[in-house]
Amino acid sequence: MVKEVESRMSLAEFRIELESHPVTLVDFFAEWCGPCKQIAPVVEQLSKQNPNVTFLKVNVDECQELSQSLGVTAMPTFVLFARAKEITRLAGANPAKLKEILQKASSYAASAPLADGTRVTIHGLQNAAQHNGKAGRVVSFDSGAGRYTVQLPAPKGEATEPVTIAVRPANLSQVLTVELTGASDNVEYNGQSGITMGYDSEKERYTVQLKNGDTVSVKRESVIVPVHTSVLIMGLTGAAQHNGKWATVVSVDREARRYEVRLLAPDSAQQPHLRVKWENVRV
């Protein structure tokens, strides 16, 4: 399914949307564009064939500032992002080339769970505890060491270079847009959306900043993460062998309060699906 972004979305809001998904293909189109209309059914079909990829469409006439900021001058233009980092783009309605881009997208989706450019916060460090609570971006992943290189901004007021540190996945939490639900201690915030600003591994609670500026602490089971989000599985008893593994959210069952997730593996043909409670994953 292809989702159209809201009209007049700002670049900052668009980047937050991108950072909520490991891999995104964005279709920049115009209502008056003949080639855009011709390839639209192809894009819709490809979205069904590539569940690892989030498909967005942007109306360039309704989102002029956003389109101009990203240097879009021809329609249609397709841009592939890993989180908010642009990987490649294609100008023109070329189905064969578009399929090539999606093959590249699949390789990104099956690689490190957190793509380069992902916004994260750090928690639970012992030897470098001064960095706990800080926010930064993923720069790279060392598969041999099993650690991400995270770049932190230079301290305010200091003319120094940004700091980079190597961090285990368990000590990172993604910064993304979520929905609050079922919170008994903050019932007035249920149904609202906000941005995860940190995770307390001891209390097992997220810090979420709401759109009105309020900041709340909520349990994992009171947070709904978007489809296609990379999540860490934890706390399973019946299938404990999957604890500590990464997966991608495929769907959300609100009534049962469960996610369907697909375990990440290099071979997409061997990615089993699981149904897990909301409290059994974290971002």
Stockholm file with secondary structure:
# STOCKHOLM 1.0

chainA/1-283         MVKEVESRMSLAEFRIELESHPVTLVDFFAEWCGPCKQIAPVVEQLSKQNPNVTFLKVNVDECQELSQSLGVTAMPTFVLFARAKEITRLAGANPAKLKEILQKASSYAASAPLADGTRVTIHGLQNAAQHNGKAGRVVSFDSGAGRYTVQLPAPKGEATEPVTIAVRPANLSQVLTVELTGASDNVEYNGQSGITMGYDSEKERYTVQLKNGDTVSVKRESVIVPVHTSVLIMGLTGAAQHNGKWATVVSVDREARRYEVRLLAPDSAQQPHLRVKWENVRV
#=GR chainA/1-283 SS CEEECCTTCCHHHHHHHHHTSSEEEEEEECTTCHHHHHHHHHHHHHHHHCTTSEEEEEETTTSHHHHHHTTCCSSSEEEEEETTEEEEEEESCCHHHHHHHHHHHHHHHTSCSSCTTCEEEECCCSTTGGGTTCEEEEEEEETTTTEEEEEECCCTTCCCCCEEEEECGGGEEECCEEEECCCSSSGGGTTCEEEEEEEETTTTEEEEEETTSCEEEEEGGGEECCTTCEEEECCCSTTGGGTTCEEEEEEEETTTTEEEEEECCSSGGGCCEEEEEGGGEEC
#=GC SS_cons         CEEECCTTCCHHHHHHHHHTSSEEEEEEECTTCHHHHHHHHHHHHHHHHCTTSEEEEEETTTSHHHHHHTTCCSSSEEEEEETTEEEEEEESCCHHHHHHHHHHHHHHHTSCSSCTTCEEEECCCSTTGGGTTCEEEEEEEETTTTEEEEEECCCTTCCCCCEEEEECGGGEEECCEEEECCCSSSGGGTTCEEEEEEEETTTTEEEEEETTSCEEEEEGGGEECCTTCEEEECCCSTTGGGTTCEEEEEEEETTTTEEEEEECCSSGGGCCEEEEEGGGEEC
//
